[in-house]
Amino acid sequence: MRTAFYITLFASVLLVSTAVAQDRTTWTVAPDGEITSITEAISKAFPGDRIEVHGGTYAESPIVVMKQVELIGIDNPVIDAGGENEAITIAADSTVFEGFTVKNVTHSFTRDRAGIRVANASHVRVANNLVEDTFFGIYLARSKHVDVLDNEVRGVPKREANTGNGIHLWNSDNIRVDRNFVSGHRDGIYIEFAEGSSFAENEVRDNLRYGLHFMFSDHSSYERNLFRDNGAGAAVMYSSHIEMRENEFAHNWGPSIYGLLLKDIRDSHIEDNVFYRNTTGIYAEGSSRVKITGNTMERNGWAVRILSNCYDVEFTRNNFVGNTFDVTTNSRRNPNLFEGNYWSKYDGYDLDGDGYGDVPHRPVRLFALIVERQPIAMTMLGSLFVDILDLAERVLPVLTPETLVDERPLMREVR
């Protein structure tokens, strides 16, 4: 009897699901069609319907989605916001917005106008769109379980005050941001109060301030992203349990500029990243219990600048190659660990052949400390006098941190 009951119940559910699927309507919007307005199609559609918008320019804004629909662009339809309004706001769960060009949203000093806004919604998909010449590009607020995938977000950079962020997350959790291209904004990707989110394979370049600006967002991960030629690479602040793996931070140059800023970061991992040709590769301040391992720091001005208020930060199995300064700090104390790293400036030996140098390596140059206190001294870089100072300090350390030593420097680069 019980088996028969469950079979009947399953059959009923299947029939209901089939009926719902059959009832779903596909609406067509086209410049020369029966329906020429996206807003009109949304008003006629029922929850769960699909709206196919064909190629053409639709000068209507703001478009507001208050019911669950799939908005699918066919042959790259263009939504032109006309300058004064946002282009589209999605405020319904389980909505899809895919295959559009969204453009022409001007800046405002009173409102964060966006090309695409997702507000108070969950399980939304925003994918394969081109967002160009908008104040903010894609803006998520008070939303959950949103996928932002394969979009191209191109701004027209002006000044920071009248340029918004490319992809902006605020008070939104469990967001997935993958394979997007972001350029020409204030911050490429901005995250605030967005826990449990992941960011993978995004290319973020040529933004005015930060490639990535991240605050108050725990338990998030960043993997295989490129941050290049931004005002600064990435600022990760006031968060814990952050995973950053296989990212590249490159060509971020300028006064007080860095590839990666770690400010008040706790219980996190920075692994297998590349820091190439930045003014500073990693700048760490007020951070603790961070494991930094398997990274390559190559041809930076400063590979690592770590302040005295950091503790239990571990640098292991990293490559320090061709940097002007490998490590600098502002204190003679060192409550952090440097062990088993490769240093291209190491001139020791390995007599027992175990792969580790027999002589400890002191990565902090005396000249680096002098420059930290008197930046104008940088003009002396490369002079014989500087070489003599550094040699004397290595032989008889007086000013450099006594305990900032790699006791087991690697003889070969980590692969």
Number of C-alpha atoms within 10 A of each C-alpha: 6 7 8 9 10 11 11 12 12 12 12 12 11 12 12 12 12 11 11 11 12 9 12 14 14 15 17 19 25 19 15 9 10 9 15 17 18 23 17 12 20 23 12 10 19 15 17 18 21 22 22 21 27 21 17 17 15 20 14 17 20 18 20 18 19 16 19 21 23 21 23 20 21 17 12 20 23 22 24 21 24 17 17 14 20 30 26 22 20 25 20 21 23 19 27 21 21 22 21 25 22 28 26 21 25 22 21 15 8 6 9 15 24 32 31 25 23 28 19 16 21 22 16 24 20 24 22 20 24 22 27 22 22 30 29 29 31 24 21 27 19 16 23 25 19 25 19 23 21 19 25 22 28 21 26 16 18 13 12 14 10 14 24 30 33 33 26 22 23 18 17 27 24 19 24 18 23 22 19 23 21 27 26 25 35 30 33 33 26 23 22 17 18 27 21 19 21 19 21 21 18 24 20 28 27 24 31 23 22 31 35 23 22 22 21 16 24 22 17 21 19 20 20 19 22 21 29 26 22 31 24 34 36 28 20 21 21 16 23 23 18 21 19 21 21 19 22 22 29 25 23 29 21 13 9 10 22 33 33 25 22 21 19 18 26 24 17 23 21 19 21 22 22 22 28 24 24 29 24 32 33 25 22 23 19 17 25 23 18 24 19 21 20 22 25 24 27 23 21 28 19 23 31 22 21 23 18 18 16 21 19 16 23 18 20 20 23 26 25 27 20 17 24 17 22 28 22 25 21 17 14 14 15 22 15 20 19 23 20 22 26 25 24 17 15 17 10 14 15 14 10 9 10 10 15 21 24 18 15 16 24 24 21 22 23 23 21 24 19 14 16 16 11 10 11 10 14 13 9 12 14 10 9 9 11 16 15 11 13 18 14 13 18 17 8 10 14 12 14 25 21 13 15 22 18 22 19 18 27 25 22 14 16 16 10
